[in-house]
């Protein structure tokens, strides 16, 4: 499976991604749902396999867990390593697509985390099953996988296609962030969310665009792929009409 599109998109978006979301994610790197799963399952070792700039990995390391972070984007991993150095802690970070993880990381973990809509980058059902099988290969028997994701059922039924994502003023001018969604007629076609950064300065106006490609899936597909991969005892807080949900499953 070729993941070059996802790798390229996030390599180009990495620095802006951190700038847009960094302040918020540094303050609250883990969702309440993720923290409650960690509190309940009590893992000692955690793989953060879509770690981005490393916010969750660093927070978990500070909390005393043994953590390893990975991401398909080399630029994201550069940021993660720099952020760990700034925090004064050591976290191993690996550049890897999910299908390469078993060949790059030799240990297993009590918990594998896949946060932030990352599972939606799998281009089809076989790719999702393969990715989850590779996560399962690094999950200890009896351990868990935690996934949080946008609800594509909700997203496709929502008529809103443009929404503001924030604004701020700094020494480089006035910044506005807008997200624009392209939603195709068919589920199987790529869904693109374009992050538009408008920077207004006294002498210039610049507009930068960062498209990020997703592939919509129904929750039933995720459940099926988890079982194929070797997980069971699946739990979720999915509700029709909710924008996001999580899934946690046990490695059997």
Secondary structure, DSSP 8 states (H G I E B T S, - for coil): ---HHHHHHHHHHHHHHHHHHHHHHHHS-S-HHHHHHHHHH--SEEEETT-TTSHHHHHHHHTT-EEEEEES-HHHHHHHHHHHHHHT---EEEE--GGGHHHH----EEEEEE-TTGGGG--SHHHHHHHHHHHHHTEEEEEEEEEEEE-HHHHHH----EEEEEEEEETTEEEEEEEEEE--SSTTS-EEEEEEEEEEETTEEEEEEEEEEE----HHHHHHHHHHHTEEEEEE---TT-SEEEEEEEE-
